[in-house]
């Protein structure tokens, strides 16, 4: 099945959801001037609904079939479910960018007037795939790899700079990883990462639909890589796609997000979708059974630092860590 057909099906579903639910809701709330933004938000909503269906219908049963560990702190997992619903259904994205996106649009408009514009990365790379008939798929793959490369360096920066780690540490504070853990992030951390990726997408010529598709595919792989799932990819497979074992090591205490196990920032396995970048830049590790996940300073013998039990407590403590007050 071609990308064009899938894209057409998605567009039809987006149009139907918009006309039957979102548009009447906007008119009812007096938001008739927001129809264009509402249509774009409907795309994120639909992509999120499809992802959650995969989580519940595929990853959930797999976790119950072959778990890495028994879940004992279900309250913490329920908080992660809240993060996932807010993030994947577009609530956080719309809320964060409602007042920010117009500023970016104004900047790009000003740059265009100055004669500065982005590139069309897929068109630049096009000559390298002569004979390829499905150019939409080829373009999608180009953008998928490009954004994943950027994601890798963003992720390394989150583990390199103290101020960014103060926010990103929330993601690593979950001691029992599940398919819901990927969305457990500080809102300010999300704002920074999303802003960087959105502007990069604009700069390299990604269409809005392409951006939604790339992000949705990446997020599904992230849900898989965080799953409480014993699913070996094999020696070759784990070097082609980030899986649960590869990413669990990234969350392992003393291995994944520390340099030489000394409690200093650094670590291994920063890849989001593709482990190629870790292998290329020397940050890959394929240690088997890396041990428990979490952060060293959470352990009672290291002070038992509190990262918060509920959504708002976690957000508040993240800000306090950022300013050195927690």
C-alpha positions in Angstrom: 0.0 0.0 0.0 1.5 3.4 -1.0 2.0 6.4 1.2 -0.4 8.4 -1.0 -3.2 6.0 -0.2 -2.5 6.0 3.5 -2.2 9.8 3.4 -5.6 10.1 1.6 -7.3 7.8 4.2 -5.8 9.9 7.0 -7.0 13.1 5.4 -10.5 11.7 4.9 -10.6 10.6 8.6 -9.3 14.0 9.7 -11.9 15.9 7.7 -14.6 13.7 9.0 -13.5 14.1 12.7 -13.1 17.9 12.2 -16.5 18.4 10.6 -18.4 16.1 13.0 -16.7 17.0 16.3 -14.1 19.8 16.3 -15.8 22.4 14.1 -19.2 22.3 15.9 -17.3 22.5 19.2 -15.3 25.6 18.0 -18.5 27.3 16.8 -20.2 26.5 20.1 -17.4 28.1 22.0 -17.2 31.2 19.8 -14.0 30.1 18.2 -15.0 30.4 14.6 -11.8 32.3 13.8 -9.7 29.3 14.9 -11.0 26.9 12.3 -7.6 26.6 10.5 -5.8 25.9 13.8 -8.6 23.6 14.8 -8.2 21.5 11.6 -4.4 21.2 12.3 -5.1 20.2 15.9 -7.5 17.5 14.6 -4.7 15.9 12.7 -2.7 15.6 15.9 -5.8 14.3 17.7 -6.4 11.6 15.1 -2.7 10.6 15.1 -2.8 10.3 18.9 -6.0 8.2 18.9 -4.4 5.8 16.4 -1.3 5.6 18.6 -3.3 4.9 21.8 -5.2 2.2 19.9 -1.9 0.5 19.1 -0.7 0.9 22.7 -3.9 -0.7 24.1 -4.3 -3.3 21.4 -0.7 -4.4 20.7 1.9 -3.2 23.2 -0.4 -3.7 26.3 -0.9 -7.5 25.6 2.8 -7.9 24.7 3.8 -6.3 28.1 1.5 -8.7 29.9 2.9 -11.7 27.9 6.6 -11.1 28.4 7.3 -8.4 31.1 10.8 -7.5 32.2 9.7 -6.9 35.8 6.5 -7.1 37.9 4.8 -3.7 38.2 4.4 -2.9 41.9 3.9 0.9 41.8 0.7 1.2 39.7 0.0 4.7 41.0 3.2 6.0 39.3 2.1 4.2 36.1 -1.3 5.9 36.2 0.4 9.3 36.3 2.3 8.3 33.2 -1.0 7.4 31.5 -2.2 10.9 32.2 1.0 12.3 30.6 0.4 10.1 27.6 -3.2 11.1 27.1 -2.4 14.8 27.4 0.6 14.5 25.0 -0.5 12.1 22.4 -4.0 13.6 22.0 -2.4 17.0 21.3 -3.6 18.7 24.4 -0.2 19.8 25.6 1.0 20.6 22.1 -1.9 22.9 21.4 -1.7 24.5 24.8 2.0 25.1 24.6 2.0 26.4 21.1 -1.2 28.4 21.1 0.6 31.6 22.0 4.1 30.6 20.7 3.4 29.4 17.1 2.2 32.9 15.9 5.6 34.3 16.9 7.5 31.7 14.9 5.2 32.3 11.9 5.9 36.0 12.2 9.7 35.3 12.3 9.5 33.1 9.2 7.4 35.6 7.4 9.9 38.3 8.2 12.8 36.1 7.0 11.0 35.4 3.7 10.6 39.1 3.1 14.4 39.4 3.7 14.9 36.7 1.0 15.8 34.0 3.5 13.9 30.7 3.2 14.3 27.1 4.0 15.4 24.3 1.8 13.5 21.3 0.4 15.6 18.5 1.7 13.6 15.7 -0.1 14.2 17.5 -3.4 17.9 17.9 -2.7 18.3 14.2 -1.9 16.0 13.2 -4.8 18.7 12.7 -7.4 20.3 10.1 -5.2 17.3 7.7 -5.6 16.9 7.4 -9.4 14.2 4.9 -10.4 12.3 5.1 -7.1 8.6 5.2 -8.0 7.2 6.1 -4.6 8.7 9.5 -4.1 6.3 10.3 -1.2 7.7 7.3 0.7 11.3 8.3 -0.1 10.7 11.9 1.0 9.1 10.6 4.2 12.1 8.4 5.0 14.5 11.3 4.4 12.7 13.5 6.8 12.3 10.7 9.3 16.1 10.2 9.4 16.8 13.9 9.5 14.6 14.6 12.5 15.9 11.5 14.2 19.4 12.8 13.8 18.4 16.1 15.3 16.5 14.2 18.1 19.7 12.3 19.0 21.7 15.5 19.5 18.9 17.2 21.4 18.7 14.1 23.7 22.5 14.3 24.3 22.1 17.9 25.2 19.4 17.1 27.7 22.0 14.9 29.4 24.9 17.3 29.0 23.7 20.6 30.4 22.8 20.8 34.1 19.9 23.1 33.6 18.3 20.9 30.9 18.9 17.7 32.9 17.1 19.4 35.8 14.0 19.2 33.6 14.7 16.0 31.8 15.4 14.1 35.0 11.7 13.8 35.5 11.5 11.5 32.6 14.2 9.2 34.1 12.6 9.3 37.6 10.1 6.5 36.8 11.5 3.4 38.5 9.3 1.0 36.6 9.2 1.7 32.9 6.2 0.9 30.8 4.8 1.8 27.4 3.3 4.9 29.0 6.7 6.2 30.3 7.8 7.9 27.1 5.4 10.9 27.6 6.5 11.5 31.2 8.2 14.8 30.6 8.3 18.3 32.1 6.2 20.7 30.2 9.0 23.2 29.8 11.2 20.4 28.5 8.5 19.5 25.9 8.2 23.1 24.8 11.9 23.5 24.2 12.2 20.2 22.3 9.1 20.7 20.2 10.1 24.2 19.3 13.4 23.0 18.1 11.9 20.2 16.0 9.1 22.3 14.6 11.5 25.0 13.4 13.9 22.4 12.0 10.9 20.9 10.1 10.1 24.2 8.7 13.7 25.0 7.7 14.1 21.7 5.8 10.8 22.0 3.9 8.6 19.5 5.7 4.9 19.8 4.9 2.6 19.8 8.0 1.2 16.3 7.1 4.7 14.9 6.8 5.7 16.4 10.2 2.7 14.8 11.9 3.4 11.4 10.2 7.1 11.5 11.2 6.4 12.5 14.8 3.6 9.8 15.1 5.9 7.0 13.8 8.7 8.1 16.1 6.4 8.2 19.1 5.2 4.7 18.5 8.7 3.4 18.4 9.4 5.4 21.6 6.4 3.7 23.3 7.8 0.3 22.2 11.3 1.2 23.5 10.0 2.2 26.9 7.7 -0.9 27.2 8.1 -3.3 30.1 8.7 -6.0 27.5 11.3 -8.7 27.1 11.6 -8.6 23.3 15.1 -9.4 22.0 15.8 -7.9 18.6 18.9 -10.0 17.9 22.4 -8.8 17.3 21.5 -7.3 14.0 18.0 -6.0 14.8 19.1 -4.1 17.9 21.6 -2.2 15.7 18.9 -1.2 13.2 16.1 0.0 15.4 15.9 1.2 19.0 14.1 -1.5 21.0 13.2 -2.1 24.7 16.5 -3.6 25.7 18.6 -0.9 24.1 16.6 1.9 25.6 16.2 0.3 29.0 20.0 0.5 29.4 19.7 4.3 28.8 17.4 4.4 31.9 19.6 2.1 34.0 21.0 3.5 37.2 24.8 4.0 36.9 24.9 3.1 33.2 22.5 4.8 30.9 22.6 8.5 32.0 25.9 8.8 33.8 29.5 9.0 32.7 31.5 6.0 33.9 28.9 5.3 36.6 30.2 8.2 38.7 27.0 10.2 38.9 28.2 12.9 36.4 26.1 13.7 33.3 26.7 11.7 30.2 25.7 8.1 29.4 24.7 5.8 26.6 22.0 5.0 24.0 20.5 8.4 23.3 19.0 7.3 20.0 15.2 7.8 19.7 14.4 5.8 16.6 17.7 4.7 15.1 20.7 3.4 17.1 22.9 4.3 14.2 23.9 7.6 15.7 25.0 6.1 19.0 27.1 3.6 17.1 28.5 6.3 14.9 29.4 8.8 17.7 30.5 6.3 20.3 27.6 6.4 22.7 26.2 2.9 22.1 26.2 0.2 24.7 24.8 -3.3 24.4 25.2 -4.5 28.0 22.8 -7.3 28.9 20.5 -7.0 31.9 21.7 -3.5 33.0 19.8 -3.6 36.3 17.1 -1.3 37.8 16.0 1.9 36.2 15.8 5.3 37.8 18.2 8.0 39.0 21.1 7.4 41.5 20.0 10.1 43.9 16.6 8.6 44.2 18.1 5.6 46.2 17.7 5.9 50.0 21.5 5.4 50.4 22.1 8.5 48.2 19.6 10.8 49.8 16.3 9.6 48.4 15.6 12.7 46.3 12.0 13.4 45.7 10.8 13.8 42.1 7.1 14.0 43.0 4.3 11.5 43.0 1.6 13.3 41.0 1.6 15.4 37.8 1.6 18.9 39.4 4.1 17.9 42.1 6.5 16.6 39.4 6.1 19.8 37.4 6.7 22.0 40.4 9.8 20.1 41.5 11.2 20.3 38.0 11.1 24.1 38.1 12.6 24.1 41.6 15.4 21.9 40.4 16.0 24.3 37.5 16.6 27.2 39.8 18.5 25.1 42.3 15.8 25.0 45.0 15.1 21.2 45.1 
